[in-house]
């Protein structure tokens, strides 16, 4: 599957943001910084020294260059989530940061790698609908690589609200058809 077709599919869906796992694929972050794109680390200040290896929220609206770099350097898609949201960057980053830290029953705080599609996909599919909807609330749409090795790179997973706007449902963003 060509990178151009995947890039067109993402642009056609109106992705505005890239959530990048810089530990898995740092090049799009370097590109974004060099291109002057808005990029915010999702780590809290106490983890600032880990930021270059952590999750980043990068504004990509109408910037096909960063999409191209990400697809070329991260062909399996394990380091990227593509999203649309009606929230501004600061509000969205605050919401996403809150999902990054989880309190264990012991009272300890740990990090949750939800920004990794290999973690997020099973988490969303196994969560009860109410929990899934609460988790996805800041998004209008969330797109990530399909983890099924027989489907990759022919489709992405697309989480969007149902027609009534009440709940999120999983759809497939096929990359086989002409765009």
C-alpha positions in Angstrom: 0.0 0.0 0.0 1.4 3.3 -1.0 2.2 6.0 1.5 0.5 8.5 -0.7 -2.8 6.6 -0.5 -2.5 6.5 3.3 -1.6 10.1 3.5 -4.6 11.1 1.3 -6.9 9.0 3.5 -5.8 10.8 6.6 -6.1 14.2 5.0 -9.5 13.3 3.6 -10.7 12.4 7.1 -9.6 15.8 8.3 -7.0 14.8 10.9 -5.8 17.8 12.8 -3.5 16.3 15.4 -0.9 13.6 15.6 -0.2 11.9 18.9 3.3 10.6 18.5 5.2 8.2 20.6 8.6 9.7 20.2 10.3 6.7 21.7 9.0 4.6 18.8 9.5 7.2 16.1 11.3 10.5 16.8 11.7 11.8 13.3 8.2 13.4 13.0 8.8 15.3 16.2 12.1 16.6 14.7 10.3 17.6 11.5 7.5 19.3 13.4 10.1 21.3 15.5 12.0 22.3 12.3 8.8 23.3 10.5 7.6 25.4 13.5 4.5 23.3 14.1 2.9 23.5 17.6 4.1 20.4 19.6 3.3 19.8 23.2 4.7 17.0 25.4 2.0 15.1 27.2 4.2 14.2 30.1 3.8 16.2 33.3 6.5 18.5 34.4 8.0 15.9 36.8 8.7 13.7 33.8 10.1 16.6 31.7 13.5 14.9 31.4 11.7 12.0 29.6 9.8 14.2 27.2 11.8 13.5 24.0 11.0 9.8 24.4 7.4 10.3 25.4 4.0 11.1 23.8 3.6 14.4 21.9 0.6 16.2 20.6 1.5 17.8 17.3 -0.7 20.2 15.3 -0.8 18.8 11.7 -3.8 20.6 10.2 -3.1 21.1 6.5 0.6 20.1 7.0 1.1 17.1 4.8 4.9 17.0 5.4 4.7 15.7 8.9 2.2 13.1 7.8 4.5 12.0 5.1 7.5 11.8 7.5 5.5 9.9 10.0 4.2 7.3 7.5 7.7 6.8 6.0 9.5 6.5 9.3 6.8 4.6 11.1 5.4 2.2 8.4 3.6 -0.1 10.9 1.9 2.8 12.7 2.9 1.7 16.2 4.0 5.1 17.1 1.1 7.3 15.9 -2.5 8.1 16.5 -4.3 10.5 14.2 -7.2 12.6 15.6 -9.7 15.3 15.1 -11.1 17.3 18.0 -13.1 20.4 18.6 -10.8 21.3 21.5 -7.9 23.7 21.2 -4.4 22.4 21.7 -4.0 23.3 25.4 -7.4 21.9 26.4 -6.8 18.8 24.4 -3.3 18.3 25.8 -4.7 18.7 29.4 -7.4 16.1 28.7 -4.8 13.7 27.2 -2.3 14.2 29.9 -5.0 13.1 32.4 -5.2 9.8 30.6 -1.5 9.3 30.8 -1.2 8.9 34.5 -3.2 6.2 36.4 -3.6 5.6 40.1 -3.0 2.0 41.1 -5.1 0.4 43.9 -2.0 0.7 46.2 -2.2 4.5 45.7 0.9 4.7 43.6 0.8 6.6 40.3 2.0 4.9 37.1 2.0 5.8 33.4 -0.5 4.3 31.0 0.8 3.9 27.4 -2.6 4.5 25.8 -0.9 6.4 23.0 0.6 3.2 21.7 -2.0 1.6 19.3 -0.8 -1.9 20.5 -2.2 -0.9 24.0 -5.0 1.4 22.9 -6.7 -1.0 20.5 -7.2 -3.8 22.9 -8.1 -1.4 25.7 -10.9 0.3 23.7 -12.2 -3.0 22.4 -12.3 -4.6 25.8 -13.7 -1.6 27.7 -17.4 -1.4 28.5 -19.1 1.2 26.2 -19.5 3.9 29.0 -15.8 3.7 29.9 -14.8 3.7 26.2 -17.0 6.7 25.5 -15.5 8.6 28.5 -12.0 7.9 27.3 -12.7 9.0 23.8 -14.8 12.0 24.8 -12.1 14.7 23.7 -12.0 13.3 20.2 -14.3 13.7 17.2 -12.4 10.8 15.6 -9.4 8.7 16.4 -7.5 6.7 13.8 -4.8 4.2 14.3 -3.0 1.4 12.5 -4.9 -1.9 12.3 -3.1 -4.4 14.5 -4.3 -7.3 12.5 -1.3 -8.4 10.4 -3.6 -9.6 7.6 -5.2 -6.2 7.3 -2.1 -3.9 7.7 -1.4 -1.8 5.7 -4.8 -2.1 3.9 -6.9 -0.4 6.6 -6.8 1.7 9.7 -9.1 1.5 12.8 -11.4 4.5 13.0 -13.3 5.3 16.2 -16.1 7.8 15.7 -19.4 8.6 17.3 -22.4 6.7 16.0 -25.0 8.5 13.9 -27.0 9.6 16.9 -23.7 11.0 18.4 -24.3 9.0 21.6 -21.5 6.5 21.6 -18.2 5.7 19.9 -18.1 2.8 17.4 -15.3 1.1 15.6 -15.2 1.4 11.9 -12.5 0.5 9.4 -10.9 3.1 7.2 -10.1 1.1 4.1 -7.1 2.1 2.1 -7.8 -0.1 -0.8 -10.4 2.0 -2.5 -9.5 5.0 -4.7 -9.6 8.3 -2.9 
